[in-house]
Amino acid sequence: MKIEELTAKVLHNNPNVDRYQLAIAVAKRCDQLLDGASSKLNVDLKSMKAADVALMEIAEGLIKIKGFVNNEE
């Protein structure tokens, strides 16, 4: 699946998250992966970019985005 499709899937499934919050979440997960965390997907981290793996994990619902306050409530 293309990066654009994954991004759209995440934003569609999480209406309270905007693209900037998603970018922060992907960056934090990417840092974790680069620091040695194991992927929740069955992929080889050496053959894929950490940012792509992080976005895929979030899109599949394996990593939850939390910590952002919804100002609309």
DSSP file (Angstrom, degrees, kcal/mol; ACC not computed):
  #  RESIDUE AA STRUCTURE BP1 BP2  ACC     N-H-->O    O-->H-N    N-H-->O    O-->H-N    TCO  KAPPA ALPHA  PHI   PSI    X-CA   Y-CA   Z-CA
    1    1 A M              0   0    0      0, 0.0    55,-0.0     0, 0.0     2,-0.0   0.000 360.0 360.0 360.0 140.1    0.0    0.0    0.0
    2    2 A K     >  -     0   0    0      1,-0.1     4,-2.3     4,-0.0     5,-0.2  -0.309 360.0-115.8 -71.9 155.8    1.3    3.5   -0.8
    3    3 A I  H  > S+     0   0    0      1,-0.2     4,-2.6     2,-0.2     5,-0.2   0.876 116.5  54.1 -58.4 -40.2    2.3    5.9    1.9
    4    4 A E  H  > S+     0   0    0      1,-0.2     4,-2.3     2,-0.2    -1,-0.2   0.888 108.9  48.6 -63.5 -39.0   -0.5    8.3    0.8
    5    5 A E  H  > S+     0   0    0      2,-0.2     4,-2.2     1,-0.2    -2,-0.2   0.891 111.2  49.6 -68.6 -39.8   -3.1    5.5    1.1
    6    6 A L  H  X S+     0   0    0     -4,-2.3     4,-2.4     2,-0.2    -2,-0.2   0.920 111.2  49.5 -64.1 -43.4   -1.8    4.6    4.6
    7    7 A T  H  X S+     0   0    0     -4,-2.6     4,-2.5     1,-0.2     5,-0.2   0.924 111.5  48.4 -61.4 -45.2   -1.9    8.2    5.7
    8    8 A A  H  X S+     0   0    0     -4,-2.3     4,-2.2     1,-0.2    -1,-0.2   0.887 110.3  52.7 -62.7 -39.0   -5.5    8.6    4.4
    9    9 A K  H  X S+     0   0    0     -4,-2.2     4,-2.3     2,-0.2    -2,-0.2   0.923 110.8  46.4 -63.0 -45.0   -6.5    5.3    6.2
   10   10 A V  H  X S+     0   0    0     -4,-2.4     4,-1.3     1,-0.2    -2,-0.2   0.936 114.3  46.8 -63.5 -46.6   -5.1    6.5    9.5
   11   11 A L  H  < S+     0   0    0     -4,-2.5     6,-0.2     1,-0.2    -1,-0.2   0.842 113.1  49.9 -66.9 -33.0   -6.7    9.9    9.3
   12   12 A H  H  < S+     0   0    0     -4,-2.2    -1,-0.2    -5,-0.2    -2,-0.2   0.896 113.7  44.6 -70.0 -40.6  -10.0    8.4    8.2
   13   13 A N  H  < S+     0   0    0     -4,-2.3    -2,-0.2     1,-0.2    -1,-0.2   0.643 118.5  44.9 -79.7 -14.5  -10.0    5.9   11.1
   14   14 A N    ><  +     0   0    0     -4,-1.3     3,-2.1    -5,-0.2    -1,-0.2  -0.697  63.5 173.0-128.9  78.5   -9.0    8.6   13.7
   15   15 A P  T 3  S+     0   0    0      0, 0.0    -1,-0.1     0, 0.0    -2,-0.1   0.696  77.9  59.5 -65.1 -17.8  -11.0   11.7   13.1
   16   16 A N  T 3  S+     0   0    0      2,-0.0     2,-0.5    54,-0.0    -5,-0.1   0.435  93.9  79.0 -88.5   2.0   -9.6   13.4   16.2
   17   17 A V    <   -     0   0    0     -3,-2.1     2,-0.2    -6,-0.2    -3,-0.1  -0.928  66.0-159.0-110.9 130.1   -6.1   13.2   14.8
   18   18 A D     >  -     0   0    0     -2,-0.5     4,-2.2     1,-0.1     3,-0.2  -0.514  36.5 -97.1-100.4 176.6   -4.8   15.6   12.2
   19   19 A R  H  > S+     0   0    0      1,-0.2     4,-1.9     2,-0.2     5,-0.1   0.776 121.9  54.9 -67.1 -26.4   -1.8   15.1    9.9
   20   20 A Y  H  > S+     0   0    0      2,-0.2     4,-1.8     1,-0.2    -1,-0.2   0.897 109.1  46.9 -73.4 -40.0    0.6   17.1   12.1
   21   21 A Q  H  > S+     0   0    0      2,-0.2     4,-2.4     1,-0.2    -2,-0.2   0.881 111.2  52.9 -65.7 -38.1   -0.2   14.9   15.1
   22   22 A L  H  X S+     0   0    0     -4,-2.2     4,-2.7     1,-0.2     5,-0.2   0.909 106.5  52.7 -62.5 -41.8    0.2   11.8   12.9
   23   23 A A  H  X S+     0   0    0     -4,-1.9     4,-2.2     1,-0.2    -1,-0.2   0.895 109.9  48.3 -61.8 -40.1    3.6   13.1   11.8
   24   24 A I  H  X S+     0   0    0     -4,-1.8     4,-2.4     2,-0.2    -1,-0.2   0.921 112.0  49.1 -65.2 -43.9    4.6   13.4   15.5
   25   25 A A  H  X S+     0   0    0     -4,-2.4     4,-2.3     1,-0.2    -2,-0.2   0.905 111.9  48.3 -63.1 -42.3    3.4    9.9   16.3
   26   26 A V  H  X S+     0   0    0     -4,-2.7     4,-2.6     1,-0.2    -1,-0.2   0.909 111.3  51.0 -64.6 -41.5    5.2    8.4   13.3
   27   27 A A  H  X S+     0   0    0     -4,-2.2     4,-2.3    -5,-0.2    -2,-0.2   0.907 110.7  48.2 -63.5 -41.8    8.4   10.2   14.3
   28   28 A K  H  X S+     0   0    0     -4,-2.4     4,-1.9     2,-0.2    -2,-0.2   0.919 114.4  45.3 -65.8 -43.0    8.2    9.0   17.9
   29   29 A R  H  X S+     0   0    0     -4,-2.3     4,-2.5     2,-0.2    -2,-0.2   0.884 110.6  54.8 -67.2 -37.0    7.6    5.4   16.8
   30   30 A C  H  X S+     0   0    0     -4,-2.6     4,-2.6     1,-0.2    -2,-0.2   0.916 107.0  50.6 -60.6 -44.2   10.4    5.7   14.2
   31   31 A D  H  X S+     0   0    0     -4,-2.3     4,-1.6     1,-0.2    -1,-0.2   0.905 109.5  51.2 -60.1 -41.7   12.8    6.7   16.9
   32   32 A Q  H  <>S+     0   0    0     -4,-1.9     5,-2.5     1,-0.2    -2,-0.2   0.922 110.9  47.8 -61.8 -43.9   11.7    3.7   19.0
   33   33 A L  H ><5S+     0   0    0     -4,-2.5     3,-1.3     1,-0.2    -2,-0.2   0.904 111.8  49.3 -64.1 -41.3   12.3    1.4   16.1
   34   34 A L  H 3<5S+     0   0    0     -4,-2.6    -1,-0.2     1,-0.3    -2,-0.2   0.762 106.0  58.3 -69.9 -24.0   15.7    2.9   15.4
   35   35 A D  T 3<5S-     0   0    0     -4,-1.6    -1,-0.3    -5,-0.2    -2,-0.2   0.392 132.7 -86.7 -86.6   3.6   16.6    2.6   19.1
   36   36 A G  T < 5S+     0   0    0     -3,-1.3    -3,-0.2     1,-0.3    -2,-0.1   0.445  75.4 148.1 112.1   0.8   16.1   -1.2   18.9
   37   37 A A      < -     0   0    0     -5,-2.5    -1,-0.3    -6,-0.2     2,-0.2  -0.382  49.7-115.1 -65.1 146.1   12.4   -1.7   19.5
   38   38 A S        -     0   0    0      1,-0.1     2,-0.1    -2,-0.0    -1,-0.1  -0.593  28.3-112.0 -84.8 147.2   10.9   -4.7   17.6
   39   39 A S        -     0   0    0     -2,-0.2    -1,-0.1     4,-0.2    15,-0.0  -0.464   8.1-141.8 -75.5 146.4    8.3   -4.2   15.0
   40   40 A K  S    S+     0   0    0     -2,-0.1     2,-0.3     2,-0.1    -1,-0.1   0.448  85.2  74.2 -85.3  -2.0    4.8   -5.4   15.6
   41   41 A L  S    S-     0   0    0      2,-0.1     2,-1.6    21,-0.0    -2,-0.1  -0.724  94.4-111.8-104.3 159.1    4.7   -6.4   11.9
   42   42 A N  S    S+     0   0    0     -2,-0.3     2,-0.3     2,-0.1    -2,-0.1  -0.524  75.5 120.0 -89.3  69.1    6.4   -9.4   10.3
   43   43 A V        -     0   0    0     -2,-1.6     2,-0.7    -4,-0.0    -4,-0.2  -0.918  69.2-112.7-130.3 157.1    8.9   -7.3    8.3
   44   44 A D    >>  -     0   0    0     -2,-0.3     3,-1.4     1,-0.1     4,-0.6  -0.815  20.2-154.8 -89.2 116.1   12.6   -7.0    8.2
   45   45 A L  T 34 S+     0   0    0     -2,-0.7     3,-0.2     1,-0.3    -1,-0.1   0.719  91.9  62.6 -65.2 -20.1   13.6   -3.5    9.5
   46   46 A K  T 34 S+     0   0    0      1,-0.2    -1,-0.3     3,-0.1     4,-0.0   0.735 104.7  46.0 -76.9 -21.2   16.8   -3.7    7.5
   47   47 A S  T <4 S+     0   0    0     -3,-1.4     2,-0.3     2,-0.1    -1,-0.2   0.525 114.0  49.5 -98.2  -6.9   14.9   -3.8    4.2
   48   48 A M  S  < S-     0   0    0     -4,-0.6     2,-0.2    -3,-0.2    -5,-0.0  -0.914  88.7-101.2-130.6 156.9   12.4   -1.0    4.9
   49   49 A K     >  -     0   0    0     -2,-0.3     4,-2.0     1,-0.1     5,-0.2  -0.533  28.4-129.1 -73.6 142.7   12.6    2.5    6.2
   50   50 A A  H  > S+     0   0    0      1,-0.2     4,-2.5     2,-0.2     5,-0.2   0.854 108.3  55.6 -62.1 -35.6   11.7    2.9    9.9
   51   51 A A  H  > S+     0   0    0      2,-0.2     4,-2.3     1,-0.2    -1,-0.2   0.887 107.0  49.7 -65.8 -38.5    9.2    5.7    9.1
   52   52 A D  H  > S+     0   0    0      2,-0.2     4,-2.2     1,-0.2    -2,-0.2   0.910 111.9  48.0 -65.7 -41.8    7.3    3.4    6.6
   53   53 A V  H  X S+     0   0    0     -4,-2.0     4,-2.5     2,-0.2    -2,-0.2   0.917 111.0  51.5 -64.3 -43.3    7.1    0.6    9.2
   54   54 A A  H  X S+     0   0    0     -4,-2.5     4,-2.1     1,-0.2    -2,-0.2   0.921 111.3  46.8 -60.3 -45.4    5.9    3.1   11.9
   55   55 A L  H  X S+     0   0    0     -4,-2.3     4,-2.6     1,-0.2    -1,-0.2   0.889 111.6  51.6 -65.1 -38.9    3.2    4.4    9.6
   56   56 A M  H  X S+     0   0    0     -4,-2.2     4,-2.0     2,-0.2     6,-0.2   0.901 108.9  50.8 -64.3 -40.7    2.2    0.8    8.6
   57   57 A E  H  <>S+     0   0    0     -4,-2.5     5,-2.1     2,-0.2     6,-1.1   0.911 113.1  45.4 -63.3 -42.1    1.9   -0.1   12.3
   58   58 A I  H ><5S+     0   0    0     -4,-2.1     3,-1.1     4,-0.2    -2,-0.2   0.913 111.8  52.0 -67.5 -42.3   -0.3    2.9   13.1
   59   59 A A  H 3<5S+     0   0    0     -4,-2.6    -2,-0.2     1,-0.3    -1,-0.2   0.848 109.3  50.0 -63.7 -34.6   -2.5    2.3   10.0
   60   60 A E  T 3<5S-     0   0    0     -4,-2.0    -1,-0.3    -5,-0.2    -2,-0.2   0.497 116.2-115.2 -82.6  -3.5   -3.0   -1.4   11.0
   61   61 A G  T < 5S+     0   0    0     -3,-1.1    -3,-0.2    -4,-0.4    -2,-0.1   0.614  83.8 120.6  81.6  12.0   -4.0   -0.3   14.5
   62   62 A L  S   <S+     0   0    0     -5,-2.1     2,-0.4    -6,-0.2    -4,-0.2   0.753  76.0  42.6 -79.0 -24.6   -1.1   -2.0   16.2
   63   63 A I  S    S-     0   0    0     -6,-1.1     2,-0.3    -9,-0.1    -2,-0.2  -0.991  81.9-147.2-122.3 126.5    0.1    1.3   17.6
   64   64 A K        -     0   0    0     -2,-0.4     2,-0.7    -3,-0.1    -6,-0.1  -0.731   8.8-135.1 -95.8 142.4   -2.4    3.7   19.1
   65   65 A I        +     0   0    0     -2,-0.3     2,-0.3    -7,-0.1     3,-0.1  -0.859  42.4 151.2 -93.9 119.3   -2.0    7.5   18.9
   66   66 A K        +     0   0    0     -2,-0.7     3,-0.1     1,-0.1    -2,-0.0  -0.935  31.9  68.6-143.1 167.2   -2.8    9.0   22.3
   67   67 A G        +     0   0    0      1,-0.4     2,-0.4    -2,-0.3    -1,-0.1   0.410  68.8 116.2 103.8  -1.4   -1.9   12.0   24.3
   68   68 A F        -     0   0    0     -3,-0.1     2,-0.4     2,-0.0    -1,-0.4  -0.845  58.7-135.5-102.7 138.2   -3.6   14.7   22.2
   69   69 A V        -     0   0    0     -2,-0.4     2,-0.8    -3,-0.1     3,-0.0  -0.761  11.7-133.0 -94.3 134.1   -6.4   16.7   23.6
   70   70 A N    >   -     0   0    0     -2,-0.4     3,-0.9     1,-0.1   -53,-0.0  -0.780  16.3-167.3 -86.1 112.7   -9.5   17.3   21.5
   71   71 A N  T 3  S+     0   0    0     -2,-0.8    -1,-0.1     1,-0.2    -2,-0.0   0.557  76.4  74.5 -77.7  -8.8  -10.3   21.0   21.8
   72   72 A E  T 3         0   0    0      1,-0.2    -1,-0.2    -3,-0.0    -2,-0.0   0.653 360.0 360.0 -79.9 -15.4  -13.8   20.6   20.2
   73   73 A E    <         0   0    0     -3,-0.9    -1,-0.2     0, 0.0    -2,-0.1   0.465 360.0 360.0 -85.4 360.0  -15.3   19.0   23.4
